[in-house]
Amino acid sequence: MITVDTCGITAYSPLIPAIRVMCTASPGETIEIIMNHADAFQDLKEYLSEQGIGFREIYDGEQMTLQFTINGKL
């Protein structure tokens, strides 16, 4: 599993490391992205849905996590 922790990155910058990992991951790899920025988290969920990628949401206080598996190149 590849884990990307973007907590502490401000505004929409959390999306940059998240998308970078998604684009370089091999098919079948599981990715976990940890965020504490609600707007960026929502944008990432919408993107994954548009791409047809199922995901798991985990909430722990102000920290939010998305887990998903890459099925092909984005």
Contacts in CASP RR format, 6 or more apart in sequence:
PFRMAT RR
TARGET T0000
AUTHOR 0000-0000-0000
METHOD contacts of the structure
MODEL  1
MITVDTCGITAYSPLIPAIRVMCTASPGETIEIIMNHADAFQDLKEYLSE
QGIGFREIYDGEQMTLQFTINGKL
1 29 0 8 1.000
1 30 0 8 1.000
1 31 0 8 1.000
1 32 0 8 1.000
1 67 0 8 1.000
2 21 0 8 1.000
2 25 0 8 1.000
2 29 0 8 1.000
2 30 0 8 1.000
2 31 0 8 1.000
2 32 0 8 1.000
3 31 0 8 1.000
3 32 0 8 1.000
3 33 0 8 1.000
3 34 0 8 1.000
4 17 0 8 1.000
4 18 0 8 1.000
4 21 0 8 1.000
4 31 0 8 1.000
4 32 0 8 1.000
4 33 0 8 1.000
4 34 0 8 1.000
5 34 0 8 1.000
6 13 0 8 1.000
6 14 0 8 1.000
6 17 0 8 1.000
6 18 0 8 1.000
6 33 0 8 1.000
6 34 0 8 1.000
6 35 0 8 1.000
6 36 0 8 1.000
6 37 0 8 1.000
6 40 0 8 1.000
7 34 0 8 1.000
7 35 0 8 1.000
7 36 0 8 1.000
7 63 0 8 1.000
8 14 0 8 1.000
8 36 0 8 1.000
8 37 0 8 1.000
9 17 0 8 1.000
9 37 0 8 1.000
10 37 0 8 1.000
11 37 0 8 1.000
11 40 0 8 1.000
12 37 0 8 1.000
12 39 0 8 1.000
12 40 0 8 1.000
12 43 0 8 1.000
14 35 0 8 1.000
14 37 0 8 1.000
14 40 0 8 1.000
14 41 0 8 1.000
15 40 0 8 1.000
15 43 0 8 1.000
15 44 0 8 1.000
18 33 0 8 1.000
18 35 0 8 1.000
18 44 0 8 1.000
21 31 0 8 1.000
21 33 0 8 1.000
22 31 0 8 1.000
22 70 0 8 1.000
22 74 0 8 1.000
23 73 0 8 1.000
23 74 0 8 1.000
25 31 0 8 1.000
25 70 0 8 1.000
26 70 0 8 1.000
27 70 0 8 1.000
27 71 0 8 1.000
27 72 0 8 1.000
27 73 0 8 1.000
28 69 0 8 1.000
28 70 0 8 1.000
28 71 0 8 1.000
28 72 0 8 1.000
29 69 0 8 1.000
29 70 0 8 1.000
30 67 0 8 1.000
30 68 0 8 1.000
30 69 0 8 1.000
30 70 0 8 1.000
31 67 0 8 1.000
31 68 0 8 1.000
31 69 0 8 1.000
31 70 0 8 1.000
32 65 0 8 1.000
32 66 0 8 1.000
32 67 0 8 1.000
33 44 0 8 1.000
33 65 0 8 1.000
33 66 0 8 1.000
33 67 0 8 1.000
34 63 0 8 1.000
34 64 0 8 1.000
34 65 0 8 1.000
35 41 0 8 1.000
35 44 0 8 1.000
35 63 0 8 1.000
35 64 0 8 1.000
35 65 0 8 1.000
35 66 0 8 1.000
36 62 0 8 1.000
36 63 0 8 1.000
36 64 0 8 1.000
38 64 0 8 1.000
41 64 0 8 1.000
41 66 0 8 1.000
44 66 0 8 1.000
45 55 0 8 1.000
45 57 0 8 1.000
45 66 0 8 1.000
48 54 0 8 1.000
48 55 0 8 1.000
48 66 0 8 1.000
48 68 0 8 1.000
51 74 0 8 1.000
53 68 0 8 1.000
53 69 0 8 1.000
53 70 0 8 1.000
53 71 0 8 1.000
54 68 0 8 1.000
55 66 0 8 1.000
55 67 0 8 1.000
55 68 0 8 1.000
56 66 0 8 1.000
56 67 0 8 1.000
56 68 0 8 1.000
57 64 0 8 1.000
57 65 0 8 1.000
57 66 0 8 1.000
58 64 0 8 1.000
58 65 0 8 1.000
58 66 0 8 1.000
58 67 0 8 1.000
59 65 0 8 1.000
END
